Amino acid sequence: MKKLFIKTVLFGVLTYVSGSAFAQEIQIEDVKFVYPIIEKWVNEYKKAYPDSKLVVKVQSGQQENNVSGVQVVASSVPELEAGGNGKVVYVGRYALIPVSNRNNPLLEKVGKGLKKKELRNLVFEKDLSDEELYEDEGKEKYTATVYSRSGQTPTTLVLAEYFDRSPERIKGKKIVGDEIYLVDALRKDENGVAFNTLNYVYDLKTRQLKSNLTVLPLNLKSEIREALLSHDIDRTISALEVTKIEAIPVENFGLVIPEPYFSDTEVLRFANWVLESGQQFNHELGFLTLDANTLSSQQKALKSERLSYALTK
């Protein structure tokens, strides 16, 4: 399946002072699960730069109005797909973990845990054109009520891309609104399963999985499996950062900086600060830090010849 470009509005409302553009307001729409980490970054950034004009607001309904500004991508994308001459700067990672109601009858049937193929068959309708995938299956081995967000939303697109399926083939019930409503649905339905972000399924204060939920058992090495089934977010994050875990999508999210912003001190200084100092807050809020290679490449990109002027002002 072709790599999907997932773009979420993160408009910077601009004012012009002496011919320079300063992003004052960050508006998030459609991927509200990233709001807590962006808000945290902005608040900590403003401690280092009290003169900053950056604020964060959640946007209800898309309001483009021909306003150009910084945007968010919820997956890795080629530069050429980012639009125009914009520069993509990745600033963090998130995971989509499979969870269910803790009383789900499915849990008694999966034995050592679900393999990626079994999980794919549980969540997605069969693709009859893929003969190899289903040639040995007379009927579905496991069943549950699958919950996902409705429409072409970022998390459903990432999930479908990871399992090499179209989002339209996700089974079950579609939830309108933010991913947080998937948690409510699972708590009420003993047969429910869903993929969701760590910061929504774990209580960030207790660092434990939220009540009435459990992680779906996966067929993995014992130490990794135990980390996930501990229901401890910090053990889970550690496992996800050191091992590529089959059946759990992990994706970058980042900022698309349009070319007009290449000389904007505020925008580039903020992006650079997130890479150099902001990563320390990712775990606290349920996000993964960038891997070392990606972090290094993003820092170099920001310090490239085209952008270095603004960063050194």
N, C-alpha and C positions, 0 to 999 in steps of 0.2 A: 504493500500500500504506500502511496506517495506520502512523504512527510508533510504533516499538516502545519500550516502557519496559523497560530492562534494569537489573535491580537485583541487586547482589552484596553478600553479607553482609560488613559491616565493623563488627562489634559492639564497643561500648565496655563493658567490664565495670566496674561502678560500685561505689564505696564511698561512704558518706555521712558527711560530717564537718560537724558543726554545721549540719545540714540542707541542705548543698550536695552536688551530685553531681559527682564528678570521674572522667572517663574515664581508666582506667589501662591497659587492654590493648586494642590494636587487633588484631582477628583477621580475616585475609583468607582468603576461600574462593571458589574458582571462577575468579577472574581473577588468577592468580598473577603474570601479567606486569606488574602494577602494583606488586608488592611492592618491587622495588628502589628505585623513586622515593619511595614512602611511607616506607620505612625510612630513606632518605637525608634526607628532610625532617624526620622525627622526630629523627634524630641531630643534625642541624644546629640544629634548634629548641631542643633541650636544651642546646646550647652557649650559646644566648642566654638560656634560662630553665632553669638547673640544677635548680630545684625541681620541674620537670615530672614527672608520674607516667606519661607516655605510654610504652608499649612496643609493639612490633609482633610478632605471631605469625601464622604460616600455619596455618589451620584445615583439618584433613583430615576432610571430611564435615560436613554442615550440622548445627549444634547450636544451635537457636534457644532452647529452654527458656524461652520467654517473656521473654527478655532484650531490652530495647529499647536502642537506642543509635544511634550514627552509622552510616550505611550508604553504600555506594558505588554510583553509577550510571555505567554504561559508555557512555552516550550522552546527548545533550541530550534533556530531557523537559520537558513543561509542568509548572508548579508543582502544578496540580491533580492530576496523575497521580502525584505523589511520595508521596501518602498522608498523610491527616490534615492538620495545619497545618505540616508540615515545610518548611524552607527549603533549596533546592538551591543549593549553592555550587560552581561549576565551578573546578577547580584545575589542569587541564592538558589536553593533547591527545595522542592517539596516532594513528599511521597503520598501515594494513594494506597491505603492499606485496606484489605478486605476484612470487614467486620460483620457480625450478625447479632441478633438477639441471643442472650446467653442461654435461653431455654429452647433454642432452635433444635428440632429433632434431627436435623442434618448432622449435628455435632457427634452423635452417637454412631453415625454410619461411615465417617471418613477415615477411621482407623488411624494410621500414622500421619495422615494429612493429605490434602489435595495436591496433585501435581498441576503444573501450569495448564496442561491440556484439559484436565478435568475441571479446573476453575473456569477456563474459557467456555467450556460446554455448559457449565452451570449458568453463566452470566449472559451468553450470547446465543441467539437462535442459530440453528444449523445453516451452514452455507452449502447447499446441495451441489454447487459447482466444485467444491473441494472434496473430491472422491477419496483421496488418501486419508483425510482427517476422519471420515466417518465410515470407512469401509468395514471396520470391525465392530461397529456399534449398532445393535439391533434396537436399543432404546436408551433413553437418558439414564445414566447411573445415579445421578444425584439431582434433586429438585429443591427449589426454594423460591420465595417471592423476592425478586430482584428489584431494588429501588435505585433510581438514578435521576439526575437532573434532566429536565425536558429540553429539547432543542439542541442546537449546535453549540453547546456551552463548552468552555475550555476543558473542564475535567472529564466530560464524556468523550471529547475528541482525543484527549491524551490516552484515556483508557482504551478506546477503540483502536488507536494507532498501535499501542503496545501489544494488543492481542491480534493485530492484523485483521481487524474487522471494521465494518462501517458502524457509526453510532446508531444508525437506524435499527440495527440488529440486536441491540441490548434488550433483553427480556424485561418483563414485569411492568412496574408502575413508575410513571414519570412524575417527579415532584417539581412544582413551579417555585422558583425563588432560589435562595442561597443554599449551599451545601449543608448548612446547619440543620435544615429541615429534614435531611436524610436521617440524622440522629434521632429526631423525634419519631419518625416513621418506624425505625427499627425497634425503638423502645416499646412501641405499641403492638408490634406484629411479631409473634414468636417464630414465624417462618421467614422473617425478613433477613436479607443480606444486602450489602452495598459496599462500594469502594468510597473512601472518604479521606480527607486530609488529616494529618496527625493532630493539628491544633484544634480540630473540631471533635474528634472522638476521644481525646484525652483531656482530663481536667488539668489545666496548666498549673494550678496551685498545689494539688496533691501529687501530681505527676503520674497518676494512675488512670486507667481506662474509665470512662464514665459509667455510671451505674446501668445495669441491665444490658451491657454490651460485652462481647468477647471477640477476640481476633480469630478468624477462621483458621484452623490448624492447616499448615502447609507441609508438604513432604520435603523437608530440608535437613541439613546436618543438625545433629542434636543440639549443639550449643546455640546455633542461630534460632532453631525452633523454640528452644527454652527461653531465649531472650524475648521473642515475640509473644509467647504465651505467658510471660511474667506480667504482662499488662502494665509494664513500667515504661513510660515514654523515653526516658534517658537510655535505658538498655536497648530499646527499639532503635533509637536514633544512632547509637553507637554501632549496632549491627548493620544498619543500612549504609552507614558511611564507610565501613571497612569491607563490606561484601556486597556484590551485586546479587540481590535476592530474587530468584525466579518467582514470577507471579506478582511482584510488587513494583509497579511503575514508579520511577524516580525521575523527575524532570527539572530542568533549569527554568527559572523565570528571570526576566530582565527588563531593562529599559531600552527603548528605541529613542535615540537622541537625533532629531532632525538636523540637517546641515546648518540651518540658521542658528542653532544653539551651540555650534562648535566654538563660538567666541563668547558664550555666556558663562561667566565665572560661577554663578550660583549653581546652575544645573550640573556642570562638570565637576565642580568642587564637591557637591553632594554625592555624585556617583563614585568619585574617587574615595571619599570618606567611607562610604558603605563597604568598599572593597578592603580598605586598609584597617578600619576600626569597627565597622558595623557588624562584621561576621560574628563577633563575640556574643551578640544578642540572639542569634538565630535559634540555638537550641532551646533557650528559655521560652520561646514562643512557638515551638513545635516545627521548626524548619531546619533543614540540613545546611551546613556550610558548603561552599563551593569546594570541589576537589582541588588539590594543589596546582595541577596543570591548568585548569580553567581559570583559577584565580590569577595565576601569573600572566596568562595570555590576556585577560581582561585589563589588568593593570598596565600592561605594555600597550594595549590598544588605546587606552585613555591618554597615555603619555606619548602617543605618536606625534609626528611632526604637525599634523593638521589640528591636533587638539591641545598641544602643550602650551600654547600661548595663554589660554584662559586659565589653565591649572596653575600657572606660575604667577598670575597677577596678584 
